[in-house]
Amino acid sequence: MFELKHGRKPLVRDIPGSRRRCKAFVGFVLFSFSVPLLLPGCLFLPGREKLAQLEAERGSPYATTVFRKDPGPGERPLDELRGTLEHWTGPDPRGEPRWKGVLVPDPEGLYAGILERMAQGAQAFTLVAYRYDARGLDDLTLVDYLDEKGARLGSDHPAFPEPKEPGPAAFPVAGFYNLEWWEIPQMLLLDLPVYLVLGTKELAGEVVKSPLSFLEAGWLGPSVEGRTPISPVNFKYAFGAFAEDWRNGFSGLLWRLRVRSRHTPLDLGRELLAAVPVVGPIFDYRSPPEDAAPPATTALIVLSHGIGAGGEDEQYLAAWKQGVEEARPGTTVAVAPYRYGAGVDVLWSLLNLSQGAGIDLAERIVFDEGIGPGDSVEILGFSAGAQRAVAATRALRCGGITVRRIAGVAGPVGMSSCALESWQLVGESPFEDPVVLSARLWALLFLPFSSNVAVSTVPGAGGHHLPYLPHPATRAPSRGYAARLETLLKG
């Protein structure tokens, strides 16, 4: 122990065992403060495991909703539940009930049975919801259906997606199979140096962003969502977000070397200008190449959710995908999960520091869905997925792929390389949704520079919620943004 000496006698003496007792005391204090945080974190389970736990033992409900023929205070009309169940039992474009692939009723005839009870004169039903996962502002719940006497008739929960087959292990490229002989010197002497500069900028931006994504995805996001930040699930998500930025950075580095279209040296100069932070998108193209033929018929509609849905989980998008298929029968609709997204993705994209999430979306469209030069696509993005779509249009343009239209739901849209128009759907009240409010403020700065963006206010949008997602307490499909989207898609 440190000693202060005055003359020959120490003012502070080393008492035998004091160091050991001091360390033990400090350790006990730290342990006492950490247990209340660590224990709830360890008890936080991922969606599938938490759902299995709830099915075995319900615990405290998330919400209880009473539907009655003559509703009292705090109750809802029975016709509302009837309309919801008629929607889910109605046919989808394949002739299957709409609940298939979106909800999992147990027993399978649950909804039809409740409708039959209503037809026979049942006066009331109660829905009791138990939350098993929450990302952002939407909740995933297990719901019990009770009759008027409180007897349980069955339950349902959002459907989990089917496991996907692993993608090809090869390193695919697109557009390099039909190079003319004179294009090879241009590629080596002009394209390659410019592409390396642009790709290095993308990689550097994503690498710098990765520690911020780690903190936001692992701690800040869960804290806002009301979950303890210290849990194995959140550690996994934090490291996933960190690794995702690095993966997207290398995707940005290699994108122009994997996907190629015809261009001129003037295009290279414009791409360099478009890569300048903050103001670069003003110089970027807002349409396909000028010498291109009119946009082909849409080959694919792609859906992207916002940040926070986590990994490859598509539970949040199943109902939206089904709704788009109904609005545009005959057009292929695909889902592009936003793995480990974080709010800093949007900030970096808006500031034009890097576009990793958008390049990831473009990769999925080209290499997972088989879209190639000359094809046309449409992209629908929710929240941060809207800005992800904007970035993807620029990357796809480099590969000769036309994005006919973007619809950004409750998120920022602007300065995209979109052939026809970009729709920004926002709530009627700017204070109803904090994300929309920030998007509107950004639009005041940059939308004057963009001629292909139309802002559409949607009355009754209902805040920051995914279109068509079954309501966690009432199971009613979200209709706020959905009705406006149907109009756009059919127009």
Summary of the structure (lengths in Angstrom):
residues: 491
radius of gyration: 26.9
end to end distance: 80.1
largest distance: 100.4
contacts: 1612
relative contact order: 0.10
helix: 44%
strand: 19%
